[in-house]
Amino acid sequence: MLRDTAADAGPTVAGLDAALAEWARPGGPFDPALLAAHEERESFPAEACAALDAWGLPEFYVPARHGGRQERLDVFVALLRRIAARDLTVAVAHGKTFLGGVCVWAADEDGPAHLLARQVLAGEPVAWGLTEPGGGSDLLAGALTATRHGSGWRLSGRKWPVNNATRGNLMCVLARTEPGGGARGFTVFLLDRRATLAGTVRPLPKMPTHGIRGADISGLEFDDARLPAHAVVGPVGGGLELVLKSLQLTRIVCVSLSLGAGDHALGLLRRFLGERRLYGRGLADLPHARDVAGRAVARQFLAESVAHTAALAAHHVPEQLSVVSAVTKAFVPSLIAGQLRLVGDLLGARGFLTDVEGYGGFAKLERDHQVVPLFDGSTWVNRAGLAAVLPLLRPGRRPAPAGADSPARWLREDSEPDPLDTRRLRLMAP
């Protein structure tokens, strides 16, 4: 369903597929034995991330107008899906840079965008500092403060837990700039730790996790860390709006992790159905096994259809993305979680034991995927947001938006998507 339309000889979806297959050989950076060892030691999969850097994946984190290759969201979802199908930890660890930079691209200011683009294209990871201890998903509860200091700012507080918080130097931080907070009381800042005074930005320890054990899930503590005036991203006081609009894009990208997990699980299931025999028959010939396998495959097709539609909606109807992205993020990870349960039931002991050749990674896959429904607003956060706008979405409540394009056109395989225009994003669908 997802097509690679790169017009030059640069990195492509097909090229990444071929590279991943090569890297997965014994001794390669995606060798399952190496990735399992990182999981066991809770160490960062540096070899796999370095291979993706060298291949050119950072170019897809930067919009084309700023020198990168990010033009089609569906192609980017396809790329991250391929990586997740090999290892979710690597996809989460490397793909975080897209999330970290999205506020800068959405703000559409040339200065910060060009600065960040150079860093990302050079392979520098970017983190996104939204959550704080005790705050959960409530962005309005953020207590990290940014106060004016001369022409610049001073940051004090903590951001935790944050993916890639301590491995890189760059982080987009949501900070309280008005003591009372509120909708206009927060601002986004682009922090470069290398430009801060020693001791004013301290790393917080890596947190042990049940899944994605090798990822850098940690945090930063700020003690009057000084930032220059040009570190502000978007308007002062506009941070919450900027983050909420950016989440509409990242929620769609996040479901690529679920799609990849589903691909991985179905690959294991396909092998098992071909190998296993019961009662003198192949497992694939047993009615129960065929029924369960069919339901697992159907879930994957449905998840892919929703994700593909959402990725193209970002190009054609971005004004509707507050609803589309919430539906996608609430639905797809839950759908794939159910698919993993179906596959696990059929695999039986092979899905539980770690040393069964070819199947030992299934338990890791299940553990790793458990975090995806929590990313960028949990399933319940997205459902709650949808519930709040359901009265406005009733048929006949509002006229169709003027000039709205028909999905029947832009979902055609031969249709080229409109350029992604973040200026058309809205906090609520019109």
N, C-alpha and C positions, 0 to 999 in steps of 0.2 A: 504493500500500500504506500509506503514512504519511498520517494524517489530521490536519487542524488542527481542534481542538475548542474553540478559544477561545470563551468565552461572551459576551464583551463586544466593544466596538468598538476594542480596542487592536490592537497589531501582531499579524499573523497570517502563516502560511506563504504563503497566497495573496497577501496584501498585500506581502510581501517579493518574491515573484515579479514582481509588477507594478512595484514600485519599481526592481528591478534592471534590468528591461527598459527603463524610462525612463532610468535612469542610464547605460545602455550606449550611448545615442545620442551622436553626435558632440558633443564639448564637455562631456559629462557626467562624473561622477566615476569611472564604470566604463567609459568609452570605451576600447575595446581599444587605440587608438593611444596614449592617455595611459598606460595600464598598461604597454604595451611600452616607452614612453620611460622610465618608472621602472625597469623591468628593465634597460634598457641603461645607465642612469646608476647603477644599484644604489642608488636613492633610495627612501625609504619612501613607500608609497602613501597619503599623508595625506588626500587628497581622498576616496578611497573609504572610509577608516576613519571620517572625520568624517561622511559621509553615513549610515553604519550607526549611529553614535552618535545622530544626530538622529532616525533612524527609530525607535530604541528597542531595539536589539539588546542593550545592556547589561542591560536588565531580565530577559533570559532567562539571564543568568549568575548571578542571585540567586534562591535558593529563595523560593517564595511566602510561606512563614512568616516571612521576613525582609523582605518588602515588594516582592519581584520577581515575575516571571512563570514561573519555572522550576518546572514541575509534572510535565511528561512528558518523559522522556528521548528518546522517539521523535520528538516534535515538535522538540526542540532539534537532534537529529541532522538532521532535515529542513531546518531553517533553515541550518545550517552547510553542508550539502550544496549548497543553492542558491547560496550565496556561492562555494564551491569550484568550482562548475560555471562561474562567471564568471572567477574568478582565484584560484588556490591561494595565492598570496602574501598576498592580502588576508585570506583565510580563516584562514591560519596566524597572521598578525599580529594580527588582531582577536580570533580565538577563543582565543588564549592566556590571556585573562583568566579563562575558565572553568577552565582547568587551574590557573592561579595561585591561585584562591580555593577550590578543591575541598577542600583539607585543612581549611580553616576551617569549611566547611559540614559535612564529615564528622565533625569533632570535636564538633559540636552543642553548643557553648557560647555562650550568648546574648551575652555581652559582646563578644568578638572578632567574632562574626558580625554583630551590629548595626553595629559600627564599620566593618567591611569593606563591608557592604551599602550604607551611605551613600556611601562612596567610589566603589564600582563604579557605582551608579545615577547618580552625578554624572559618569560617563564616565572615571574614572581607571583606566588599565590596571593589571593585576597580573601579575607574573612568578612563575615557580616555579623556585627555585634548588636544583636537585638535583645536577647533574653538576659535576665538578671536573677540572682538568687532570690527565691520567694515570689518572683513575679509571674511565673508561668507564661501563659500566652497573652497576658494583659499588658499591651504596650504602654497604656496610660499609667501603669504602675511603676514605670522605669524611674529609678532614683539616681542614676548616674547624671551628674550635673555638668553643664558647660557654662562658665561665667566669663564675662568679658574681662580682658586683661590688656590694657592699652589698645592696640589695633587688632589684637588676636583674642585667644580664648584659653581658658584653663579647664581641664577635665578632671573630675574626681568621682570615684566610685568603681564599680565592678561590672564586667560583662562575663556571664557564665550561665550555662555551658555554651561554648562556641566551637564549631568545627574549624580546624586549622588556625586556632587562635594564636598558637605559639610557634608554629613552624614557619610562618611568613612574617613579613614586616608591615604589610598593609591590612587595614581593616576599616570598613565603613561602619561608623558608630552612631547609633541613635541616642541623643543626649537631651536631658531636660534643660531648656534654656529660659523657662519662666518658672519661678518658684511654685506657682500653683498648678503647673502642668496644663492639662486640657488639650483640646484639639489643635491649638496654635501655640502650644508650649514646648514643642520638641523640634530639634534640628538634627540633620544628618551631617556628620563630619567624616572626611577622608583622612585617616591617621596613617602616618609613616613613622614607625617606631624609631627609625634611624635618625629622624630629625628632632627627637625629644631628648630632654636632659636625662643623664644617667640616674636611675633610681626612681624616676617618676612614672614609669610604666613597667609593672612587674608581672611575669607570667604566673598563672595559677596552675597547680598540678593537673596532669592528665587524669581524667576520671575513668575508672574501670567500668566497662559496659558488658552486657550480655552478648550483644551483636556488634558488628563493625569494630571489633576489638583493636584492630591496628590503627584506626583513625585517630587523629589528634583532637579528641573532645576535651577541651580544657577551657581556659579563660584568661582574661587580663584584668589587672587592678591598676587604677590610675590615681596618682597622688599629686594633684596640681600639675598635671602634664600640660605643657604649653603647646598650643597649636597656632599657626599663622592664620590670618584672615582668609587666605585663599583655600584653607582646608574646608570651608563651609560648602556643602553640596546642596544646590537649590536655595530657595529663600529661607532666611532665618524665620523660624516658627512654622515652616512648611514640612518638617521632617515626617510627621505622622502621615500626612497625605501622600508624600513621596514613597514612603515604605509600603503603604497599603496598595498603591498603584503598582509598585514593583512586584509585590507578592502575587499579583494577577498573572505575571509572566512566570515567576519561579514555581508556582504551584503546578503549572502545566509541565514545566521541565522536570519537576520532581517525579511525575508519574512515569517517566522513562525508566526510573529505577525499578518500579514495579513491573513494567513490561519486560525488562531484562531478566528479572527474577523469574517471571513466568516462562520465558524462553529457556532458561537454564533448567527449570523443573521439568518442562515438557521434553527436553532432550534426554534427561535421565529416565523419564517414564517411557519414552520411545525405545530406549535401549532395553529397559527391563521387560517390556512387553514382548520384545523380540527374543529375549534369552530365557525367560522363566517358563517352566512347564509344570502343570498340575494335573493330576488324574489322567495322565497320558495325553494331555492336550496342551497346546501353546496357550499361555495366559491370555493372549489377545483374542482367543476363540471363545473365552468364557463370557457369558452374557453380563455378569456383574462387572467384570473388568472393563468390558467394552463400554458399558454405561458410564462408569466413573471416568474413564479416559475421555469419553465424548464430552462429558460435562466440563472437564478440565480444559479441553481445547476450546469449547464454546466460550468459556470465561475469558480466555486469552483473546479470541477474536473480538469479543465485545469490548474488552479493555482497550484494544488497539483502535477500534473504531471511534471510541470516545476521545482517546488521546489525539488521534489524527485530526478529528473535527475541531477540537479545542486549539490545537497548534495553528491550524489554518484560520480559525476565527480570530486569533490575535492579529492577523494581517488584514482581514476583511471587515470585521465588526468589532474592533477593539473597544468601542463604547459599551459593548455588552459583556466585556470580559470579567467584570466583577461577579456576575452570575455564572458564566461558563467555566471560569477557573475554579470556583468553589464547588460546582457540581463535579468537575473532573477530579479534583483532589479528594473530595469526600467519597467518591464512588470507586475509582480505579484501584487504589491500594487495598481497599476492603475486598474488592472483587478478587484480586490476586491472592490475598491472604486466604480466602476460601479455596482458591485453586490449589495452593500449596498444601492445604489440609487434605484435599482429595488425593493429590499425588502421594502424600505421606502415608495415607491409609493403604494405598496399593503397594507401595514399596515395602511396607512392614518393617522388619528388622533391618533391612538394607538402608533405610532412611534414618536409622538411629545409631548404628554402629559406625565408628570412625575409620576403621581399617579395612572395610570392604572395598576392594578396588573399583573405582569408578562411581561409587555411590556415597563415599564418606563425606562428601561436601554438602549433602542435602541438609543435614542438621544445621550446618553453618549458614546455609542459604535461608532457612527458616528464621534463624536468630537474627541475621542481618536485616531481613526485610521487616522485622517488627518495628524498626525505627522509622520507616518511610511514612506510615500514617501520621507520625508526629511532626514531621518536617513542615515548616512554613504554614503553621496553623494546623492543629490536629483535625482529625475527622470530625470531632464534635464541634470544634470552633467553626469549621466550614458549614456544617449542618445548621448551627445556630445562626450564622449569617444568612443562610438561605431562608430559614424560617422567618427571619425578620422582614424579608422583602417579598415573601409569597403573596401577601395581599395585593401588592403592586403588580404582580405577574399574572393575575387572573385574566383569562381571555376576555377581551372586550373592555378591560379596565382602562387601557391606554391605546391610542392609535399606534400603528407600526411606525418606527422612526423614519423620517423622510429620507429617501435615498438609500434605504437599507438594501443591501445586496442579497440575492437569494443563495442559500447554501447549495441548491441544486446546480448552480453554476460553478461556485468556487470549490466544490468538492469533486468536480470532474477531474479525472487523472491528467487530462491534457491542459488543465487550467493553470496559469502561472499566478502565484499569489501577489497581491499588492505589496508594496514596500511596508515594512513594519514601522508604524508611526506612533511612538509612545506619547506624543502630545494629544492623541485622541483617547487615551485611557481616561476613564471616569471612576469616581468612587462608588457610584451607583448607576446601574444601567438606566438610560433615559427612557 
